[in-house]
Amino acid sequence: MKGNGIVEAVTFQLEAKKIEKLLYRIAWTYMGNNQDVEDVVQDALMKAWEKRNTLRKQLKVRLLLMLKI
């Protein structure tokens, strides 16, 4: 994702929002605890944000988020 910081943040947020429920479901199957699920999903989103400059397509954002769970 290229562009200024605001555009990057908005694009990232939109993509993350699209798969947020999926991330929670995946995490829930492993964790089974709401607090742990929230923590691991938030951690995955933070790690994906930190790696955003290495991502070339929105699909890679989704894949990275799912792999971070």
N, C-alpha and C positions, 0 to 999 in steps of 0.2 A: 504494500500500500504506500503510495507516494502522495505528497502534497503537504500542505501546512498542517500544523499540529491539531487545529480544530477539526479539519476535515478527517484526519486520521482517527481522532477520538470518536467522532460521530459514526464513521464507517465501522470502526471496531465495535462500538456499542450496539449498532444495528445488527451486526452479524452475531454478536454474543447473545443478544435478546432472542434472535431467531431459534437458537438451540439451547437456550437456558433450561427449559423443561427436560430436554433430553439429557443434559449434563447432570441435572438433579436425579433423574431416574437411574442413570448409569452409576452415579456415586451411591445412591441408596442401595443398589444391589450388593455393593461391596461393604458399605458402612453400616446401614440399618439404624442410624441414629441421626436425628435432624441436625443437631449441632455439628456433628462431624461432617455431615453432608454439606452444610453451609460453608464450613471452613475449607473443605477440600475444593469445592467449586470456586470459592473466592480465590484460593491459592492458584488454581488452574487459570483463572482469568487474569490474575496479576502476572503470572509467568508468560502467558500468551501475549499480554500487552508489552512486556519487556522484550519479547522476541519479535515484535511486530515488524521491525525493519528488515527482517530476514524472510518475511512472508511475501510471496509474489501474487497470490490469488486469494480470494475470499474463501475458497474451498480449503486452502491450507490453514486458514484461521480456524475453521470448524474442526478439521482433523487434529490440529495441535491442541485445541481445547479438550477434545475427547480423549486424547492420549495423556493429557496431564492429570486426568482423574485417576 
